[in-house]
Every structure is written in structure tokens, then in C-alpha cells.
Amino acid sequence: MSTVMTRPGRLAAAGQWMQRHGTVIRGIQWVVVALYAFLIIVPAVMPLPDDTAHLWNNLTLAAQFVFWGIWWPFVLLSMVMLGRVWCGVLCPEGALAEFASKFGRGWAIPRWMRWGGWPFVAFGITTIYGQMVSVYQYPKAVLLVLGGSTFAAMIIGLLYGREKRVWCKYLCPVNGVFSLLARLAPFHYKVDEDAWRRSYKNGEHGHRVIPINCAPLVPLRNMKGASDCHMCGRCSGHRDAIALTWRAPSSEVVQLGDKQANPWDTALILYGLLGIAIGAFHWTASRWFIDLKMFFATWLVDHDITWPLDTNAPWFLFTHYPEQNDVFSWLDGTMVIGYILATALVYGTALLLLLTGATRMLGRFSAVRLHHLTQALIPIAGAGVFLGLSATTLSLLRAEHVSLWWASDLRITILAIANLWSARLAWLVTRRYSERFVQRGLAMLWFAAALAVVDSAWWLMFWGWASK
């Protein structure tokens, strides 16, 4: 019993430590900024690795492994385990955006920037463009995509807000993804509304309330959940009303999902994480992609249309590295874009129809209920992106002749856990709308079909096409 009683206090104390040691956190951020700059700039000006290069003796391969083999997969995992600690403590882009805003013009944030569709649109554009220039393979593409995003973040910081992370709040390509995954985190900064109201009379610790700067522009008094909070610790103890607190990992999706429900989150889950992302991972392994490309190439030659087969596109538009025997024709690049968009359309629409069926089983159709139920797919969506990114990890290790006998079993385990987690969330969400077991059971049949559709994508990539 003593453990149960002391754990919340210890967690709150960790939040207070972060609040008191903000200088240390800023120092850590600048160390990460330096490492980040080194890894995206230096390899871009070095020769590409030859056939004798290895992870341990070539900076380009080492940077590739750090970014796409370790950094990004485990940043996604950290969102589920720790909330958005990455954003508040380690993210170099956020740190540079906030730093730039200290010296900027402080303009008001324009209405166009507040548009709710940016998380989906930015994620889609960045993901597709990354495939067009082979961002996982080439350092110049990394500098262009990641460095370009960071440069844009600093420009936005110079123009808008004052000591704020305006880019992170509205335009960051992964802000929406991080927001979704953080809803599964086992703790968050909880606001005690009664204590907040008392502070108007009693102050903070009996003294005048000291204002704080919430860089990601979260309305602290009304903060619910962990989706927007960057977990930087600056607000811990504010007005004696905010503390780092444990919670059930399902609580935010189940209890707040109807209030957070919106069509753009649904689009990001169904057409983004379970559509565009799947297409981006699929096309390099897809037999269908090869067959379609051969069909179109043959048709073009038969009709004496040869310019789409030219390989004169610049590297910043389509992959162009002749020395690596890796060059996209105009047909190749167009096929990549088309394949990703078609995959998104097919998977996203199939899932939308199945979730609509599940929603209808719970009573008269409700858009809020549909958006709420869609959030139950967050675990399987996040697991899929993790598996897709970790495929790069494994391919780099395979090139170094590391034994990967365990990879298939680990993938199955991750998918099984994610399926069960999503199913449990869906079951709990259905209870918000019906107490009837039969209604909930029928809704779960539709939801199980949606999970099967998602699983089919990863079966094709890791087992179906690989076995042919």
C-alpha cells in the first residue's frame, strides 16, 4: 500500500525537479541541437559511401542509422511511454523555433496558420516528398527535408509569437502524429481546477502568482490530457494546481475522445498513418508496384511516348544518384506518388466504411461517435509506423551481417499487442454509447474487420511479398 501512496508524490516531485532545473533542460536541448546539426550537415558534404563502407567507419551510414534506425522509431515509442517529453526536452527544431522567437517581430498568429488541417496536410506532403527524394538513403535529401523544416521553424519563430513555439503548435509535420500517440501515455500534467480557482484569492504558496511561459501555447487552466502538452515541466506547481500525475493509458482516448473528436484527427489516422505512411513503406517491397510500372512503361514505349522514361529530373525533385545506380525516371517518381496516394485512398476509405458500420451498430449515425471510435486505432497506427521505420533499422543491420532471426517474431508480437490494445480501447469507447452487450459486440465485429485490414498491409510487406 505504501508504494501506491508514494508513487504519485514521486512523480509530481519529478515534475517539480524539471521546473526547478529548466536551465539544465535548455542545456540538454542545445547539445541535441549541435548533434542534430552535425548529423544533417556534415554527411551532406561528404562523398557517398562505397561498397566497403560500414556503420562503424563511415559517418554517412552512421548518421543514417542514427536518424532512421534509432532516432525516429524510438521518438515515436517515447510518445506512447513518456508523452511529448521529446518535444519539450530534446527536440532541436522546437528549441531553435523558440530561441528565434525571442528576437523576432512578435506578429499575431494569422488565421490561415490556425487551420485545423495542417497536421494532416504537412504530414502527407513531408512523407510523400521524402519518398520522392529517398530521404532514408541519402544525406542531401536529409538536409533538404529535415534542415528545410528546421529553417522554416526558425523563420516562423522570427515572425510570429514571442518566446513561443508557433511552428510546433500549428505547422510541424509530426505535431499531429505526436499529439495522437501522446494520448496513450501513462501520465500527464493534471490541472486541479479547484486549486486554480483558490489561487485567485490565496496566490501561489501564499505569495503572488508568478506568470510562466507556455511555449507550445497550451491554455493551462483548461488543459486536459497530454496531446498538446510538451512535458517540459515549466508549469509544474503553477498556482499550486498543476502536477505530473499517473493515469490509465486508456483514459484520454476513452474519456476525452468525444471532446477531442474532429475530422482532421480522423483523416490523419485513417488516411495518414494508416494510408500515406503504409504506401510510403510499401512501394519498395510491393510486387504490384513493379508490375504496374512495367505495364505503364510498356504502354508508353508502344505508343512512342518516351519522355516519361528520361532520368533528367534534379535530385531535389526525384532521386538522382547515378554513381549509386539509383536514378528515378519521371515515370518512377510519378508512380511513387500515385502508388502512395492510391494506397491511402484504398486503405483509408476501407477503414472509414468499416468504422462507419461499427458506429451505426451503436445507434443512429453520429460523426462525433465515428471520430471517437477512430481514435481506438491509434495503437495499431503507431505500431505500424514504428515497424515501417524499424525496417530501415533492420536493413542496415542486415547489411552488416547481423543475425535477425528474431525480427519476424518481434514484429508479430508488436502487432499482436497493438491489436489487443486497439480492441480494448474500442470496447471501452463503445461503452460510452451503449450498455447493450449485443450492440457493442456487433460494433466490435466491424472494428475487428478494420484491424484485419490494417494487419493485411503489414502481412503483405513483411511476409506476403517477401515470400515470393
Secondary structure, DSSP 8 states (H G I E B T S, - for coil): -HHHHHHHHHHHHHHHHHHHTHHHHHHHHHHHHHHHHHHHHTGGGS----TT--TTT-HHHHHHIIIIIIIHHHHHHHHHHHSTHIIIII-HHHHHHHHHHTTS--B---GGGG-TTHHHHHHHHHHHHHHHTTTTT-HHHHIIIIIHHHHHHHHHHHHBSSS--HHHHHT-TTHHHHHHHHTT-SEEEEE-HHHHHHHHHH-BTTB-------TT---GGG--SSSS----STTTTGGGTEEEEE--TTHHHHHHHHHH--HHHHHIIIIIIIIIHHHHHHTTT-HHHHHHHHHHHHHHHHTT--GGG-----TTTS-EEGGGTEE--HHHHHHHHHHHHHHHHHHHHHHHHHHHHHHHHTSS--HHHHHHHHGGGHHHHHHHHHHHHHHHHHHHHHHTT---TTHHHHHHHHHHHHHHHHHHHHHHHHHTT---HHHHHHHHHHHHHHHHHHHHHHHIIIIITTT-
